[in-house]
């Protein structure tokens, strides 16, 4: 009698099993159909990675990037799959069991639809590195199970929704690299499980909410490159789990909170480029795990805390561009792990510590623009890993240790310009030298230019200007294949320029400054024939990007329009020849007209004779030409009128005659451009040429002194702003902040 109920039970079990399987199959088919409909909207239908997405096979049967649990789509991961499309037709309502959604590194555009709030089981959402725009929908606050939200590197704008504060399970929020604006919502302080908060590189403004001090599990805080203002909240000192804090490039003000000294697990503290003031808290010396401390480009005062000597794990210490005073504490020498030390642009005094030579791991040391005195410690020669040494613009005296030449096997940048160094140059530069920039401009160095510099085959910048060097022109430097800048101005160079037989001399030279010496003889045509880099304008060549920015910036002094300017990180495309204030004679070589990349040509105050070569009218990029103070004769070449980039022209104190060319830039030049050339006539001079029946005297109102003043100002501002953009292929060797961010291991 019990057999009938058992049969009924088995029949019911079989029925419900079949019903479940049918339901699963139907639901799976519905999900597959919805995904195929979305795929049909892609602009690239021939996407090979998604070739497995076919109606003939279910979504759970080997579809690329799709995983299922119990026949329902649980995971969709098609990161970096060359998807060109939008999210408008994404099946948000058809994937109720979706937990993991990764569409990052594709070419998705358009906005995030509000229907994203239907994915209520979502745990992981990654849309990073697309072209998604619009605002973050408030419906994202419905994803209460969400743990990871990564939407960085898109084009999102508008405010961060308060509703994100509802996502109590969230452990990582990364929305950097967008155009988000408004304030940081205080509701983010409700995210008790949050470990990483990345809002960098947006347009966020207002204060940092003190409510962030509630995030007791926070490991990383990255708010750099916004417009945040106000003080750093003291409440951040409550976040005992913090490993790195990045608040750089904002408008934060006030003191550095001493409460940050409570963050015993802190590894990276980066606060550069703000408006922070007051002394550096000595309690930061309690952060025994700190490896990177970057406080540069603020308004900090006082001395460097001696407590920093406790930071034995410190690898990077950057305090440059503040108002720090007093001597460098000797306790700094306890930082035996230190690799990078930047103290540039402060008011530090005293001598350079001898003990720095014991810090064997040093790679970069910059102390420029301070008031350091005394002799240079020879112990620095012990730093076998040192790549950049910048002690420029101090009051150092004495001789340069000969051992510096031996350091060239690893040293890439040596900058000690504008000190009071005396004696001779080191003569021991080794074969295989790594030296790329060597700058001793503005000292009291004597003697000859050492021939061992020939061993520096990677040298790009050599500036020995404004010293007392007594030598002939070192034509042999032309064998350096990478040399781009050579400045020997304001020395005691003498004799004629003798060219060598080699055809491959100075192939990359872009700046040659031999001004204010005692060089004689003719300007050799063969010299200018070597300057191959000046003979071509390469539109593909550009200045370094911001990503290459660092803390060592090459600088060189240049004279133009009678003014000495310090050009920082010379523009890669910037080309100059300055041979002024010497004793050259003979004709100007017509070959110079082939140097079409030239932007400044200064041959003034020599004994040059003959006519101005017509070929100079081919210098299509030239912005400044100074041929004044010579014995030039003949007419100004009519071709000069085609030089539309020309902003500065000085032909005064010669013997030129004839009519001044008219048109284009020539209407901006005043009388002083042509002074003391008795044979010249035409606008702007009083002697007319009768252009179109008008006497030039009646045209003088066209360009008054205000126009010349405006021209001068515009040239100096725009031209040198361009020059400030940077020089060369990686001369910017100094620490990039990117080094610090990468070292955290958790950028995004």
Secondary structure, 3 states (H helix, E strand, C coil): CCHHHHHHHHHHHHHHHHHHHHHHHHHHHHHHHHHHHHHCCCCCCCCHHHCCCCCCCCCCCCCCCEEEECCEEEEEECCCCCCEEECCCCCHHHCCCCCEEECCCCEEECCCCHHHHHCCCCCEEECCCCCCEECCCHHHHHCCCCCEEECCCCEEEECCCHHHHHCCCCCEEECCCCEEEECCCHHHHHCCCCCEEECCCCEEEECCCHHHHHCCCCCEEECCCCEEEECCCHHHHHCCCCCEEECCCCEEEECCCHHHHHCCCCCEEECCCCEEEEECCHHHHHCCCCCEEECCCCEEECCCCHHHHHCCCCCEEECCCCCCCCECCHHHHHCCCCCEEECCCCCCEEECCHHHHHCCCCCEEECCCCEEEEECCHHHHHCCCCCEEECCCCEEEEECCCHHHHHCCCCCEEECCCCEEEEECCCCCCCCCCCCEEECCCCEEECCCCHHHHHCCCCCEEECCCCCCCCECCHHHHHCCCCCEEECCCCCCEEECCCCCCCCCCCCCCEEECCCCEEEEECCHHHHHCCHHHHCCCCCCCCCCHHHCCCCCCEEEEEECCEEEEEECCCCCCCEEECCCCEEEEECCHHHHHCCCCCEEECCCCEEEEECCHHHHHCCCCCEEECCCCEEEECCCHHHHHCCCCCEEECCCCEEEEECCCCHHHHHCCHHHCCCCCEEECCCCCCCCCECCECHHHHHHHCCHHHHHHHHHHHHHHHHHHHCCCCCCCCCCCCCHHHHHHHHCCCC
